[in-house]
């Protein structure tokens, strides 16, 4: 009975390890695809929005800028989605 429990524990931990390894690989693959395709524009827009946020000190100005940047990023994403489908 103890051996069966150990087998079950090893099988369960192995399954979790494989799942997490696949999750890491898929995440890296997605970031590679985004950097190499037209999605790079969206990534650069988000990066630019983050740099603008860091440069401004006023919280209300930052919030307004974030909303404006978010609208631009979402509009670009919707346009890209419509072009592909």
Secondary structure by P-SEA (a helix, b strand, c coil): caaaaaaaaaaaaaaaaaaaaaaaaaaaaaaaaaaaccaaaaaaaaaaaaaaaaacccaaaaaaaaaaaaaaaaaaaaaaaaaac
